[in-house]
Amino acid sequence: MTTNPSLSIIALMTLLMCLTPTLIKSQEGIDVLLPITLNLTVLTDPFSISAASRDFGNITDVNPGAVLCPSTPAEVAHFSYDSESTTSSPGFKVAARGQGHSLRGQASAPGGVVVNMTCLAKTATPAAVVVSADGTYADVAAGAMWVEVLEAALARGVSPVTFTDYLYLSVGGTLSNAGIGGQVFRHGPQISNVHELDVITGKGDMVTCSPKLNPELFYGVLGGLGQFGIITRARIALDHAPTRVKWLRILYSDFSAFTRDQERLISMANDLRVDFLEGQLMMSNGIVDTSFFPLSDQTRVASLVNEHRIIYVLEVAKYYDTTTLPIIDQVIDTLTRTLGFTSEFMFMQDVPYFDFLNRVRNEEDKLRSIGLWEVPHPWLNMFVPKSRVLDFHEGVIKGLLLNQTATSGVTLFYPTNRNKWNNLMSAMIPNEDVFYVVGFLQSAGGSHNFEELESLNDRIINFCNNSGIKIKEYLMHYTKKEDWIKHFGPKWSDFSRRKMMFDPEKLLSPGQDIFN
Ligand code: FAD
């Protein structure tokens, strides 16, 4: 992860950069002189280069030539190609970097310039997050993190409607992918909850776009893997914020009952509808984390997992506040009475709204304390069409995962609705009304060998290919062009046409390995 150098170091480097010409790699791999103007903060010290060369995945290590810490969007535009200008940049690669929580170098720029978007967020005026007077949206600097958006919105009694599980990701970073979590079935991904964007294209144009204004750029950039422009501002939809959450984990030993209940819950439209729905697996060959459950129940939960080898955990939440307080217990009671879980294995916590959304921060703290945060993360995320979820469960979960001597990390498993996604956007999902989000969030380290985890990922993908299960990977990293063409399928021609329109020199986000 990027650690920001102190201001004094930045000031020093700024001064040094004004005096020292910097060489970086051009498109053709030739050393070129970086165009430096006064007051531009360009860092080339080993610390800054090393921080920008790695990401959360801890698998790749790709050095940029320099790191730009911009204080205005115009400084970012300065680094893009300008076909009209005689002093245009010589065409080095440029990658925006939010929190660097990519998995395989997607925010890297080999030999080129990494733009540290947190710098822009810090200098944004009047603030990185500005909530509108009526509280219906916030204008957000794209380098700001979702936790900052949430904090600023809650101060006004409002909130974004859809979140990733982890809030310490940049707004620009998740909008470049999709931004998914337990609210997606109801509100869609984060890319479906954006009104407007400011984008600096690969041609150096600073463009405001929305569904009505420059829609081609707007839809291209959302889920566009950083290929068409650098988002500097996003207008995010907000709604009334609840204050508290009834947070339930409900255990199933039967996969069909588990998915039946999940699918029914995401299709409901009445007052019983939950606000959040996810699911995960607990397996006897993995670490059975029982910390959510009351101390007195932890042993019997662990025994249940041992007895069945695999337990499916339905995770739902219902928000409430003072208005709904009188009826919330009755609503939960009515809701859970219809579910087919393993009797006496339903558990509930009652927590503040912010703590619920920020729940993964606790997991981060725990993993950091035992040295398991900064390890390689060969995560595999995918969307599985509902029509093949039983085959996927038999072949992948029971056939491969459960047959491992040991599994590492969390496995997410929950359905969501296609009608909350906009097909004009670049993000790709299966072509079915309901599809499952499946995440194998594995960590290497300890007894878990990186190569073995990679081999398991390969076998999962091979099983899907050989069985004709038309998955779509999420947060993927392909190195072959044909894999990208297959991934985008019918959208490939639009995707490549937009690249020619907005970044014809193919400078942006080279770490995604799509066009180079
Ligand atoms: P970076 O890694 O910095 O960048 C990612 C890509 O976006 C790069 O190609 C980069 O060039 C580009 N980019 C970054 N900023 C901009 C910008 N302003 N304009 C244009 N392009 C830009 N994802 C989910 O959807 N749901 C989850 O629940 C979820 N949980 C996660 C939990 C953890 C612990 C981690 C590590 C990741 C999780 N992710 C999740 C994945 C995450 O959404 C992506 O990795 C995302 O890219 C991270 O944001 P970032 O700011 O770190 O992006």
Boltz pocket constraint, residues with backbone or C-beta under 6 A from the ligand:
constraints:
  - pocket:
      binder: B
      contacts: [[A, 55], [A, 56], [A, 95], [A, 96], [A, 97], [A, 98], [A, 99], [A, 100], [A, 101], [A, 102], [A, 103], [A, 106], [A, 107], [A, 108], [A, 117], [A, 142], [A, 143], [A, 163], [A, 164], [A, 165], [A, 166], [A, 168], [A, 169], [A, 170], [A, 171], [A, 172], [A, 173], [A, 174], [A, 176], [A, 177], [A, 178], [A, 179], [A, 180], [A, 181], [A, 225], [A, 226], [A, 227], [A, 229], [A, 230], [A, 231], [A, 232], [A, 475], [A, 509], [A, 511], [A, 512]]
      max_distance: 6.0
